[in-house]
Amino acid sequence: MAARSGYLANRVIVHILPGNLYHFQDFELTPQPITSIQGGDYTGDGRSEPAVFHSGTGRWAVRGLSRFYFGAAGDRPAAGDYDGEGTTLPAIFRGKTGLWAVRGLTRAYFGRAGDIPVPGDYRGDGTAVAAVFRPETGLWAVRGLTRFYFGREGDIPIPADYEGIGTVNAAIFRPGTGLWAIQGWTRFYYGTGNDLPVPADYRGDGKVDPAIFRPSTALWAVREVSRAYFGRAGDWPIPADYEGSGTVDAAIFRPASGLWAVREATRFYYGGKSDVPVSR
């Protein structure tokens, strides 16, 4: 059942977070964005580091690297490579005021309450820029670049470089129907019911592949590539390139225990129930 930018499935709300992340929490809807463009490479070594953001305190923790506070209760993490140097920078979007703040770099106001932050490299210059999706109208606004309408209320924004040209495409996934629509390029159906979109470069060819995670069965399905089962009900899908191979790995975060599991690679514990993974 569609509900603004999240949706209700088995009485569990799906919160959409940066980087193909989802926050499952009973009976509360706080829509946040999904985007496969968000970086998770906080050291610039080509690997995505396990990292979490505590939305109640603004605490960031990057495994094996650092812990610090940036942001405040209610802020949404919006990390990315905002200076084009190949390293992810912690950033937040404060919906009630439209504030964007990138740690150690800049502060600006763009957007308003209810907007979903969807930062990415929309210019193709290797640098992420602030951008928002406005669910009630389907407005996309990229700071200093463009404004246009694409999608409708209830759609999940999933901008990514689907063509492999180095520039982000605006795109949406429509829960319930499984519609994928990529602006100026293509439309197709992939997934059903309450599947979650987890687009990423699973083949390592520089193009983002449409993919879904099915919470009820832990199915991972990458369009025209593969199908596998990994995880269990209640896990959050957090695909990323954790090995630095240039190919994205299927991975899950289990909030009840803080378990991270990367398929065919590793398992460890980091973070807990109140933490949001920020590793994509």
Secondary structure per residue as TSV (DSSP state, phi and psi in degrees):
chain	resnum	aa	ss	phi	psi
A	1	M	-	360.0	121.6
A	2	A	E	-70.1	141.5
A	3	A	E	-147.6	91.5
A	4	R	T	54.6	-121.6
A	5	S	T	-104.3	5.8
A	6	G	E	-121.5	-175.0
A	7	Y	E	-153.3	156.8
A	8	L	E	-95.8	124.8
A	9	A	E	-136.9	115.5
A	10	N	T	54.6	39.7
A	11	R	T	60.7	27.6
A	12	V	E	-121.5	126.9
A	13	I	E	-83.4	135.7
A	14	V	E	-96.2	115.7
A	15	H	E	-95.7	127.7
A	16	I	E	-93.6	124.5
A	17	L	E	-121.1	163.2
A	18	P	T	-60.9	138.7
A	19	G	T	83.7	42.6
A	20	N	T	62.2	32.4
A	21	L	E	-110.4	151.3
A	22	Y	E	-134.9	137.5
A	23	H	E	-110.4	114.2
A	24	F	E	-94.2	122.5
A	25	Q	E	-148.6	132.5
A	26	D	T	-64.1	133.0
A	27	F	T	62.2	22.0
A	28	E	-	-141.2	132.1
A	29	L	-	-113.5	116.1
A	30	T	-	-130.3	84.2
A	31	P	-	-58.8	134.1
A	32	Q	-	-140.4	162.0
A	33	P	-	-86.3	159.6
A	34	I	-	-116.8	135.0
A	35	T	-	-156.0	134.4
A	36	S	T	-83.4	1.6
A	37	I	T	-85.6	-25.5
A	38	Q	-	-57.7	137.5
A	39	G	-	-84.7	161.1
A	40	G	-	-136.8	11.6
A	41	D	-	-94.3	86.4
A	42	Y	S	-80.3	-9.4
A	43	T	S	-110.4	-10.7
A	44	G	S	75.9	21.6
A	45	D	S	-99.1	7.7
A	46	G	S	88.6	0.5
A	47	R	S	-115.4	148.7
A	48	S	-	-87.3	121.3
A	49	E	-	-86.6	139.4
A	50	P	-	-59.3	128.4
A	51	A	E	-151.1	151.1
A	52	V	E	-136.5	154.0
A	53	F	E	-123.9	129.2
A	54	H	E	-94.8	107.1
A	55	S	T	-68.5	-17.9
A	56	G	T	-83.3	-21.1
A	57	T	T	-126.4	-13.1
A	58	G	T	79.7	16.9
A	59	R	E	-82.5	129.5
A	60	W	E	-107.1	140.3
A	61	A	E	-139.6	121.8
A	62	V	E	-110.0	119.7
A	63	R	T	-58.1	125.9
A	64	G	T	75.7	6.3
A	65	L	T	-127.6	-63.2
A	66	S	E	-163.9	164.5
A	67	R	E	-135.4	135.7
A	68	F	E	-159.9	169.8
A	69	Y	E	-112.6	130.0
A	70	F	-	-153.6	113.5
A	71	G	S	109.3	-174.9
A	72	A	-	-143.7	172.4
A	73	A	T	-54.1	132.5
A	74	G	T	93.2	-13.8
A	75	D	-	-69.5	153.3
A	76	R	E	-109.2	129.0
A	77	P	E	-66.8	139.3
A	78	A	-	-143.7	47.7
A	79	A	-	-62.7	151.0
A	80	G	B	-179.9	177.1
A	81	D	-	-91.6	84.7
A	82	Y	S	-83.4	-12.0
A	83	D	S	-112.8	3.6
A	84	G	S	70.6	20.9
A	85	E	S	-98.2	4.8
A	86	G	S	86.3	9.6
A	87	T	S	-125.2	136.1
A	88	T	-	-71.2	134.9
A	89	L	B	-110.6	133.2
A	90	P	-	-60.5	139.0
A	91	A	E	-152.7	156.1
A	92	I	E	-135.0	155.1
A	93	F	E	-120.5	125.7
A	94	R	E	-105.2	97.5
A	95	G	T	-58.6	-35.7
A	96	K	T	-67.6	-21.1
A	97	T	T	-121.0	-12.2
A	98	G	T	79.6	14.2
A	99	L	E	-73.7	132.7
A	100	W	E	-111.3	131.7
A	101	A	E	-135.2	124.9
A	102	V	E	-109.0	122.3
A	103	R	T	-58.5	124.4
A	104	G	T	74.2	8.9
A	105	L	T	-130.0	-60.2
A	106	T	E	-160.7	162.2
A	107	R	E	-135.4	140.1
A	108	A	E	-157.1	163.3
A	109	Y	E	-113.7	126.4
A	110	F	-	-159.8	119.7
A	111	G	-	102.8	-175.3
A	112	R	-	-150.8	176.4
A	113	A	T	-57.3	136.2
A	114	G	T	95.2	-17.6
A	115	D	-	-71.8	150.4
A	116	I	E	-105.8	122.4
A	117	P	E	-71.2	130.9
A	118	V	-	-135.1	59.2
A	119	P	-	-65.6	153.5
A	120	G	B	178.2	179.8
A	121	D	-	-90.4	78.5
A	122	Y	S	-79.8	-12.8
A	123	R	S	-98.5	-13.7
A	124	G	S	75.4	25.0
A	125	D	S	-108.8	10.5
A	126	G	S	84.1	7.2
A	127	T	-	-122.9	131.0
A	128	A	-	-74.2	145.2
A	129	V	B	-127.6	154.3
A	130	A	-	-65.3	138.5
A	131	A	E	-155.7	152.7
A	132	V	E	-133.8	153.5
A	133	F	E	-117.6	128.5
A	134	R	E	-103.6	103.5
A	135	P	T	-57.5	-39.8
A	136	E	T	-69.3	-19.9
A	137	T	T	-121.6	-13.6
A	138	G	T	78.9	15.4
A	139	L	E	-73.0	133.6
A	140	W	E	-110.7	132.6
A	141	A	E	-133.8	123.1
A	142	V	E	-110.4	121.4
A	143	R	T	-59.4	125.4
A	144	G	T	74.6	8.8
A	145	L	T	-131.2	-59.9
A	146	T	E	-162.7	163.3
A	147	R	E	-138.7	138.5
A	148	F	E	-162.1	169.9
A	149	Y	E	-113.6	131.0
A	150	F	-	-158.9	115.5
A	151	G	-	102.4	-175.2
A	152	R	-	-149.4	175.6
A	153	E	T	-58.8	135.5
A	154	G	T	97.6	-17.6
A	155	D	-	-73.0	149.9
A	156	I	E	-101.9	121.3
A	157	P	E	-73.2	130.9
A	158	I	-	-135.7	57.5
A	159	P	-	-63.8	141.7
A	160	A	B	-170.4	170.4
A	161	D	-	-90.1	80.6
A	162	Y	S	-75.2	-20.0
A	163	E	S	-96.0	-11.0
A	164	G	S	72.9	30.9
A	165	I	S	-106.8	3.4
A	166	G	S	88.6	6.7
A	167	T	S	-128.2	137.9
A	168	V	-	-72.9	136.3
A	169	N	B	-97.4	135.9
A	170	A	-	-66.0	138.2
A	171	A	E	-156.6	156.5
A	172	I	E	-136.6	154.3
A	173	F	E	-119.4	133.2
A	174	R	E	-106.3	103.5
A	175	P	T	-57.6	146.7
A	176	G	B	93.9	-40.5
A	177	T	T	-105.0	-21.5
A	178	G	T	76.9	16.8
A	179	L	E	-72.1	131.5
A	180	W	E	-111.6	131.8
A	181	A	E	-133.4	122.2
A	182	I	E	-112.8	118.7
A	183	Q	T	-56.3	130.3
A	184	G	T	71.4	10.8
A	185	W	T	-135.1	-63.1
A	186	T	E	-160.5	162.5
A	187	R	E	-136.7	140.8
A	188	F	E	-162.3	171.1
A	189	Y	E	-114.7	131.2
A	190	Y	-	-154.2	117.4
A	191	G	-	103.3	163.8
A	192	T	-	-142.7	169.0
A	193	G	B	47.8	-120.4
A	194	N	T	-102.3	28.0
A	195	D	-	-60.9	150.7
A	196	L	E	-109.5	132.7
A	197	P	E	-74.4	133.1
A	198	V	-	-134.4	58.8
A	199	P	-	-65.1	140.7
A	200	A	B	-171.5	171.2
A	201	D	-	-88.3	82.5
A	202	Y	S	-79.3	-15.5
A	203	R	S	-100.5	-12.9
A	204	G	S	74.6	25.5
A	205	D	S	-103.8	8.8
A	206	G	S	86.7	-1.7
A	207	K	S	-112.4	140.5
A	208	V	-	-80.4	128.7
A	209	D	B	-95.9	134.9
A	210	P	-	-62.7	136.1
A	211	A	E	-155.9	156.7
A	212	I	E	-132.7	153.9
A	213	F	E	-119.1	129.1
A	214	R	E	-104.0	102.9
A	215	P	T	-57.0	-34.5
A	216	S	T	-66.1	-28.3
A	217	T	T	-125.7	-4.0
A	218	A	T	64.1	28.5
A	219	L	E	-74.9	132.0
A	220	W	E	-108.4	126.0
A	221	A	E	-133.0	121.4
A	222	V	E	-106.6	122.0
A	223	R	T	-56.4	124.1
A	224	E	T	64.0	17.6
A	225	V	T	-127.6	-61.0
A	226	S	E	-161.7	164.4
A	227	R	E	-138.5	136.1
A	228	A	E	-156.6	161.4
A	229	Y	E	-113.6	128.2
A	230	F	-	-156.0	121.9
A	231	G	S	104.5	-162.1
A	232	R	-	-157.1	172.8
A	233	A	T	-56.9	135.0
A	234	G	T	97.0	-15.2
A	235	D	-	-73.1	150.7
A	236	W	E	-100.9	128.2
A	237	P	E	-75.1	129.3
A	238	I	-	-136.4	61.6
A	239	P	-	-64.6	141.1
A	240	A	B	-168.6	169.6
A	241	D	-	-90.3	82.8
A	242	Y	S	-78.7	-17.1
A	243	E	S	-102.5	-7.5
A	244	G	S	73.2	27.6
A	245	S	S	-91.3	-7.3
A	246	G	S	88.8	-1.3
A	247	T	S	-122.3	136.8
A	248	V	-	-77.0	138.3
A	249	D	B	-101.1	140.1
A	250	A	-	-67.5	136.1
A	251	A	E	-154.3	156.8
A	252	I	E	-133.4	155.0
A	253	F	E	-120.4	129.0
A	254	R	E	-106.5	99.6
A	255	P	T	-61.3	-29.7
A	256	A	T	-62.3	-29.6
A	257	S	T	-124.1	-11.1
A	258	G	T	79.6	14.3
A	259	L	E	-71.6	132.4
A	260	W	E	-110.1	134.9
A	261	A	E	-137.9	123.4
A	262	V	E	-106.7	123.6
A	263	R	T	-57.5	128.3
A	264	E	T	61.5	24.0
A	265	A	T	-135.8	-66.4
A	266	T	E	-158.9	164.0
A	267	R	E	-140.3	139.4
A	268	F	E	-162.3	173.2
A	269	Y	E	-116.8	130.7
A	270	Y	-	-160.3	118.5
A	271	G	-	91.2	-173.3
A	272	G	-	-162.2	-158.4
A	273	K	T	-57.2	-38.5
A	274	S	T	-90.4	1.0
A	275	D	E	-94.4	147.6
A	276	V	E	-112.9	123.5
A	277	P	E	-64.6	137.9
A	278	V	-	-132.9	58.9
A	279	S	-	-112.1	6.1
A	280	R	-	-107.3	360.0
